[in-house]
Amino acid sequence: MAKGRNLLLGVIAALLAGQAALQQLLLWPTWTKDYAPSKGLDDAPGLDPGQFLIALAGFREMIAGILWVRADAFFDAGNYDAILPIIRLVTILDPHQIDVYATGMWHIGYNFTDEEQRSDRRYLPTALALGREGSKQNPSTYELYFETGWMWLHKIDDIYPKAVGWMEQANAHDDMPPARRNMLARAYEKDGDIEKMIDLYYKLYDEAEKKLKTDPAYQNRQGADVIENNLDNLLVRSVQRGYQAKKLGIYDSGDYDTKPPFDVGFTAKVTVTEANIIRIEGTWNVLPLGTRIKVILRDENFPNTVAGGAIWDAWKGVNLDPDKDATYMQDQLYVRNQHFNKKIDMSKDPTMYPFTGKDYTLEFFYNPRSAPPHIQDKFGWNGEGMTDKNFLRDDLKGPGREGVRCMYTTLHLTRDMIRRQGEWADKVPVLMTKGYKDSASTGADQDVIIIPSLRGSK
Amino acid sequence: MRSIVSIASTTVGEAIRRKVLLVILLIGLLFMIIAPGLGVLSARSELTVLKSMMLGIIQLTSAVIAIVLTVYMIPNEIERRTIYTILSKPVQRWQFLVGKYLGAVLALGLMMALMTVVLLAVFLYMQQDIHQAIDIAKAPALYFVQMSLLAGVAIFFSTFVSPLVNFFLAGGIYLLGSLFAPFFKTMEDNGHSPVMVKKVASFVNVIIPNFAMFNTQNPIINPNQTIGSESGYYIQAAIYGAIYIGILLVAGILIFDRREV
């Protein structure tokens, strides 16, 4: 009896070892590779273990659907903070809900703003990480590659090689509609890679013509016409802006719209009028429309920065709770009569502008690659048609900064200056860039808007 | 062998007549029929939601049936004293246990087959795509092995604990077995987990039955994914299930053999 019992115990031990081997060596690796609910999720701080457990249980997609409906109600109520964990949970529950990734990215990237509608850029890494994860989870469709590229192109509107990279990946997918493939051409243009832009438009035009021959439907005719029109404009501009001449090595001897370089005449004065409120005024000789100067006030040691921006995808993971001690304010200076005067009030949003650090950098940046076509007609794609007596920079380093002539300068502020405390409690901090001219010299107070000619340098 | 077949067939008959099981089955079937209406929950993913809902309902209903069916099996026989009549005949205790288990699995199989037929009918009505319908029916095949394993867990515990305790114990093991392995994987991937915790978790991971490995619905719900050898995996998973069921039955026999009835 005891012998039989021992035999059965031996059988149990052998079977336990067998199942463990089968499970660990064969089944589990295959299951995680082929059948697990999600693969390669970016790490998910901001989720508690309970949420994680739910994410791994059954009914994932159904719960995801219900949660997304709930999130919609929060959208309507304007309760944006409540949506963040829902977005994250839904994407973990069902990593194939492309709309949730896309809407989540948009929401995180655009909707968190201060009282003056400046967006909280500390959330940009989260939005981009969501796009990165979504595209990894859904590699068979162009959609999230496109959405991530669009985030770089439209929202961040800087570091254009990033937009190009994502748009190229989107373009490699067959399901990308032809109309959206134009965005890759726009990304090439903003990145200053005109050759690739022309090549792509020719390719798109050939494809559109081929499609039109097989199916002469109205939308196919319209599609071909749009591409043809874009290509025509591009080729004309490439001649007028001297791009083709540069390729042929005859730019110096010809007369092109980009010659002679136009002096933008940037100067600025910064006054900390009250605690966490600054006024920026200064000069800018360019047109009132489409020439916004980027202004950034950030921690001096804010991570992953380049001149006039940050590499927003350098942070890892979908972090729903960005560093609350970091300050990064970005705005634009509008020009009227060659002068700008803007009050930036950061006093109403202490969580967005905590000013916990000691030192701050105020950056002024103008990148002609971000300019609209009517400005680029003078400045060129890479700033060859612009100059600035004091602040022209063609030596900036980092992605999106190589090979372009920009206007860039910085001022240094301290926390005490911004908060008007310590030695600055009774003193008004005023900083000026080199060569600052006050508004009286520019006619900024006139009712008539003066539109300067960009044709010749003053 | 004849004794086992005889006990199994009697058990199937008893199971089919149990009202509580039929009510659970009916609720499951009703949910499956109304499931297509919930496609609106996801704007562009109606098909995804439909598939996941239907498969989820089958899995959940089957799990409840498997537990409710088996937790009472041995204790009821003892309580009603019908076990004496059976064991007084030339029937070994192990034959009784195996017969009961096989009967439970057969009854479970019949109920799951009925749910799968409804699944196919609803899916064909909604999608009119026979290939997708066949594809979706693959998941319940492994669910059956999963539920047979769950029934094995419940029948093992039924040899020495009361039905109520068994209900929570078997349900808990099912939940743990479904969640622990993926959770363990997350922990392993996280470099910050303490080594000792990882070792204990690793041991638990290979000892408890891994129910998650029978959840193969993900590529069925999201068909864009590329799968290696699907049939190979299904066979291996079935073998794994059979081995673990063997362990549970042998352990159950050892305990039941020494139990005073």
Contacts between the chains, C-beta under 8 A, distances in Angstrom:
chain1	res1	chain2	res2	distance
A	5	B	254	6.6
A	8	B	250	5.4
A	8	B	253	7.1
A	8	B	254	5.6
A	9	B	254	7.3
A	11	B	250	5.7
A	12	B	247	5.6
A	12	B	250	5.4
A	12	B	251	5.8
A	12	B	254	7.9
A	15	B	243	5.4
A	15	B	244	7.7
A	15	B	246	5.5
A	15	B	247	4.6
A	15	B	250	7.4
A	16	B	207	7.3
A	16	B	247	6.0
A	18	B	243	5.6
A	19	B	240	6.0
A	19	B	243	4.6
A	19	B	244	5.3
A	19	B	247	6.9
A	20	B	206	4.1
A	20	B	207	7.6
A	22	B	236	6.8
A	22	B	239	6.8
A	22	B	240	5.1
A	22	B	243	6.9
A	23	B	206	6.5
A	23	B	210	5.6
A	23	B	213	7.2
A	23	B	240	6.1
A	24	B	206	6.2
A	26	B	236	5.4
A	27	B	210	7.5
A	27	B	213	5.1
A	27	B	233	7.3
A	27	B	236	5.6
A	27	B	237	6.1
A	27	B	240	5.7
A	28	B	181	6.8
A	28	B	210	7.2
A	28	B	213	6.8
A	30	B	228	6.6
A	30	B	233	5.3
A	30	B	236	7.7
A	31	B	212	7.0
A	31	B	213	4.9
A	31	B	216	7.9
A	31	B	233	7.6
A	32	B	185	6.3
A	33	B	228	7.3
A	34	B	219	6.5
A	34	B	225	7.2
A	34	B	227	4.8
A	34	B	228	5.9
A	34	B	233	7.1
A	35	B	213	7.9
A	35	B	215	6.8
A	35	B	216	4.9
A	35	B	218	5.3
A	35	B	219	6.4
A	35	B	227	7.8
A	35	B	233	7.8
A	36	B	182	6.7
A	36	B	185	7.9
A	36	B	218	6.9
A	37	B	182	7.8
A	37	B	218	5.5
A	43	B	190	7.7
A	52	B	183	7.4
A	52	B	186	7.1
A	53	B	179	5.8
A	53	B	183	7.0
A	56	B	178	7.7
A	56	B	179	5.3
A	56	B	182	4.6
A	56	B	183	6.4
A	56	B	212	7.9
A	57	B	175	7.7
A	57	B	178	6.6
A	57	B	179	6.3
A	58	B	56	5.3
A	58	B	59	5.8
A	58	B	60	6.8
A	58	B	178	7.3
A	58	B	215	7.1
A	59	B	52	7.1
A	59	B	53	8.0
A	59	B	56	4.5
A	59	B	60	7.6
A	60	B	52	6.8
A	61	B	42	7.6
A	61	B	45	7.4
A	61	B	48	5.5
A	61	B	49	5.8
A	61	B	51	8.0
A	61	B	52	3.6
A	61	B	53	7.7
A	61	B	221	6.3
A	62	B	38	7.2
A	62	B	41	7.2
A	62	B	49	6.3
A	62	B	52	5.6
A	62	B	53	5.2
A	62	B	56	6.1
A	64	B	42	7.4
A	65	B	38	7.4
A	65	B	41	3.2
A	65	B	42	4.3
A	65	B	45	7.4
A	65	B	49	5.2
A	66	B	41	6.0
A	68	B	41	7.3
A	68	B	42	6.7
A	69	B	41	6.0
A	94	B	45	7.8
A	94	B	48	7.3
A	94	B	52	7.9
A	96	B	45	7.6
A	96	B	48	6.8
A	96	B	221	7.9
A	96	B	222	4.6
A	96	B	224	7.8
A	97	B	42	6.6
A	97	B	45	6.1
A	97	B	48	7.9
A	98	B	44	7.4
A	99	B	42	7.9
A	99	B	43	6.0
A	99	B	44	5.9
A	99	B	45	7.8
A	138	B	224	7.6
A	140	B	224	4.3
A	141	B	224	7.8
